[in-house]
Amino acid sequence: MKPPPFAYAAPGTRAEALALLARHGYDAKVLAGGQSLVPALNFRLARPPVLVDINGIPGLDAIAERDGELSFGALVRHTDAERSALVARRCPPLAKAIGHIGHRTIRNRGTIGGSIAHADPAAELPLVMVALGGRVNAASVRGERWIAASDFFTGYLATALEPDELLVEARFPVLASGATWGFQEYSRRSGDFALAAACVTLSRAGGKVTACSIGVAGGGPVPVRASAAERALIGTDGGSGACLAAASSAASGIEIDGDIHGSAAYRRSLVETVVRRALWTAAGLTS
Ligand SMILES: Cc1cc2nc3c(=O)[nH]c(=O)nc-3n(C[C@H](O)[C@H](O)[C@H](O)COP(=O)(O)OP(=O)(O)OC[C@H]3O[C@@H](n4cnc5c(N)ncnc54)[C@H](O)[C@@H]3O)c2cc1C
C-alpha cells in the first residue's frame, strides 16, 4: 500500500520544527529514521496530515558524556551508537542492547530519539532506559523539560510527550564503577522484536549484593523494573540460588499480557528465563 496523502515540512532549524509542531499539534508527526512511522503510514495505521522531517536539523546527532550520563542527540543512528567506543566503554549494556534492534539496514536509519518516542513495549532502548534510570529532554515553543524514564513510558506506544514536543536528547547513566551487567532477549528469529527481554546490573561488596536493577520488557504495555525481585536480591550472595529466586520473583511480580505471539503463561516463562540468564551473566555464573 502507499501512504495516505500528507503535507511534508523539512525544517532547517530546531526553532522551525518546534513552531511547526506548535502550529499543527495532533495533526503533525515527526519523521526521524522512518523505520516505524513509514510502515505505519503504508499500512494506513497512521494518517497524519503533516509530516515534520527533522533529518535536516543540525546538532541533533552528537554522542557525549556529561556528568555521569551518556547524552544522545535525538538523531543519533542506532548503528553510530552501537559502534561508539564511548558507549561500549561507559555503558556496555546499552551497546549490547542496540545490537539486537532489527537488522543492520534498520539500525543504519533508525534513531535513538525515534525508538524512545515510538515506545514499542518490546523495544530495546526503552527497556535499557528504564532499567538504568535514564531520562529524556523534551523541547517545545514553551521551553524544555526533563522527563524520567519511569514517567515517560505511559502505555502501549504511548509516552508523556505532548503533541507539540520534540524529543531532543536522551540520557543514560554510565555503568557504576565495579558494577556488572547482563542483557538477554528471546525472539523467534534474529532481528525480530523480542518476546521477552531483560537488562540487569549488579553491584557487590564484601560478598553481598549491595545494589541491583532488573528491567523487563515484553510482558506488558511498558518496560518495568522488577522492584520486589531487586529488593529480594540485595543482601544475598548473588549466587545461583539467589539469582534463580530473583528471576522467579520477577516473572511472578509484574503485569504480563498474552497476545497473538504467545500466551501470558508462555511469556511469563520467557521472562523468568531471560531474567535468570541476564542475572547469571551479571553474576559471572555459567548456565
Ligand atoms: C523489520 C523491522 C524490525 C525492527 N525491529 C526492531 C527491534 O527488534 N527492536 C526495536 O527497538 N526496534 C525495531 N524496529 C524499529 C526501529 O528500531 C526504529 O528505528 C524505531 O522504532 C523508530 O526509530 P525511527 O528513527 O525510525 O523513528 P520514526 O519511524 O521516524 O518515528 C517513530 C515514531 O516516533 C516519533 N518520533 C521520532 N522521532 C521523534 C522525536 N525526536 N521527537 C518526538 N517524536 C519522534 C514519530 O513521530 C513516530 O511516531 C524495527 C523496524 C523494522 C522495520
The ligand as an SDF file (V2000), in Angstrom:
LIG
                    3D

 53 58  0  0  0  0  0  0  0  0999 V2000
   11.6090   -5.0180   10.2090 C   0  0  0  0  0  0  0  0  0  0  0  0
   11.8100   -4.1330   11.4170 C   0  0  0  0  0  0  0  0  0  0  0  0
   12.2950   -4.6940   12.5820 C   0  0  0  0  0  0  0  0  0  0  0  0
   12.5090   -3.9030   13.7100 C   0  0  0  0  0  0  0  0  0  0  0  0
   12.9590   -4.4920   14.8360 N   0  0  0  0  0  0  0  0  0  0  0  0
   13.1480   -3.7360   15.9390 C   0  0  0  0  0  0  0  0  0  0  0  0
   13.6240   -4.3240   17.1430 C   0  0  0  0  0  0  0  0  0  0  0  0
   13.9240   -5.5290   17.2170 O   0  0  0  0  0  0  0  0  0  0  0  0
   13.7700   -3.5170   18.2270 N   0  0  0  0  0  0  0  0  0  0  0  0
   13.4620   -2.1740   18.1770 C   0  0  0  0  0  0  0  0  0  0  0  0
   13.5930   -1.4860   19.1980 O   0  0  0  0  0  0  0  0  0  0  0  0
   13.0100   -1.5890   17.0490 N   0  0  0  0  0  0  0  0  0  0  0  0
   12.8510   -2.3270   15.9340 C   0  0  0  0  0  0  0  0  0  0  0  0
   12.3940   -1.7270   14.8000 N   0  0  0  0  0  0  0  0  0  0  0  0
   12.0660   -0.2820   14.8090 C   0  0  0  0  0  0  0  0  0  0  0  0
   13.3330    0.5790   14.6810 C   0  0  0  0  0  0  0  0  0  0  0  0
   14.1230    0.4780   15.8130 O   0  0  0  0  0  0  0  0  0  0  0  0
   13.0180    2.0640   14.5540 C   0  0  0  0  0  0  0  0  0  0  0  0
   14.2350    2.6890   14.3020 O   0  0  0  0  0  0  0  0  0  0  0  0
   12.4210    2.7750   15.7580 C   0  0  0  0  0  0  0  0  0  0  0  0
   11.3010    2.1470   16.2700 O   0  0  0  0  0  0  0  0  0  0  0  0
   11.9350    4.1670   15.4030 C   0  0  0  0  0  0  0  0  0  0  0  0
   13.0180    4.9850   15.1110 O   0  0  0  0  0  0  0  0  0  0  0  0
   12.9620    5.9060   13.8340 P   0  0  0  0  0  0  0  0  0  0  0  0
   14.0560    6.8960   13.9900 O   0  0  0  0  0  0  0  0  0  0  0  0
   12.9510    5.0830   12.6190 O   0  0  0  0  0  0  0  0  0  0  0  0
   11.5650    6.7050   14.0600 O   0  0  0  0  0  0  0  0  0  0  0  0
   10.3740    7.0110   13.0520 P   0  0  0  0  0  0  0  0  0  0  0  0
    9.8850    5.7810   12.4100 O   0  0  0  0  0  0  0  0  0  0  0  0
   10.7590    8.1420   12.1720 O   0  0  0  0  0  0  0  0  0  0  0  0
    9.2970    7.5400   14.1210 O   0  0  0  0  0  0  0  0  0  0  0  0
    8.6840    6.6480   15.0250 C   0  0  0  0  0  0  0  0  0  0  0  0
    7.7000    7.4250   15.9080 C   0  0  0  0  0  0  0  0  0  0  0  0
    8.4110    8.2860   16.8080 O   0  0  0  0  0  0  0  0  0  0  0  0
    8.0780    9.6700   16.5660 C   0  0  0  0  0  0  0  0  0  0  0  0
    9.3410   10.4080   16.6760 N   0  0  0  0  0  0  0  0  0  0  0  0
   10.5090   10.0950   16.0380 C   0  0  0  0  0  0  0  0  0  0  0  0
   11.4830   10.9160   16.4590 N   0  0  0  0  0  0  0  0  0  0  0  0
   10.9190   11.7660   17.3520 C   0  0  0  0  0  0  0  0  0  0  0  0
   11.4320   12.8470   18.1280 C   0  0  0  0  0  0  0  0  0  0  0  0
   12.7170   13.2000   18.0830 N   0  0  0  0  0  0  0  0  0  0  0  0
   10.5780   13.5080   18.9500 N   0  0  0  0  0  0  0  0  0  0  0  0
    9.2740   13.1480   19.0060 C   0  0  0  0  0  0  0  0  0  0  0  0
    8.7340   12.1340   18.3050 N   0  0  0  0  0  0  0  0  0  0  0  0
    9.5540   11.4550   17.4910 C   0  0  0  0  0  0  0  0  0  0  0  0
    7.4650    9.6920   15.1750 C   0  0  0  0  0  0  0  0  0  0  0  0
    6.5780   10.7740   15.0270 O   0  0  0  0  0  0  0  0  0  0  0  0
    6.7610    8.3540   15.1260 C   0  0  0  0  0  0  0  0  0  0  0  0
    5.5280    8.4210   15.8040 O   0  0  0  0  0  0  0  0  0  0  0  0
   12.2050   -2.4990   13.6520 C   0  0  0  0  0  0  0  0  0  0  0  0
   11.7360   -1.9240   12.4690 C   0  0  0  0  0  0  0  0  0  0  0  0
   11.5480   -2.7250   11.3540 C   0  0  0  0  0  0  0  0  0  0  0  0
   11.0490   -2.0700   10.0890 C   0  0  0  0  0  0  0  0  0  0  0  0
  1  2  1  0
  2  3  1  0
  2 52  2  0
  3  4  2  0
  4  5  1  0
  4 50  1  0
  5  6  2  0
  6  7  1  0
  6 13  1  0
  7  8  2  0
  7  9  1  0
  9 10  1  0
 10 11  2  0
 10 12  1  0
 12 13  2  0
 13 14  1  0
 14 15  1  0
 14 50  1  0
 15 16  1  0
 16 17  1  0
 16 18  1  0
 18 19  1  0
 18 20  1  0
 20 21  1  0
 20 22  1  0
 22 23  1  0
 23 24  1  0
 24 25  2  0
 24 26  1  0
 24 27  1  0
 27 28  1  0
 28 29  2  0
 28 30  1  0
 28 31  1  0
 31 32  1  0
 32 33  1  0
 33 34  1  0
 33 48  1  0
 34 35  1  0
 35 36  1  0
 35 46  1  0
 36 37  1  0
 36 45  1  0
 37 38  2  0
 38 39  1  0
 39 40  1  0
 39 45  2  0
 40 41  1  0
 40 42  2  0
 42 43  1  0
 43 44  2  0
 44 45  1  0
 46 47  1  0
 46 48  1  0
 48 49  1  0
 50 51  2  0
 51 52  1  0
 52 53  1  0
M  END
$$$$
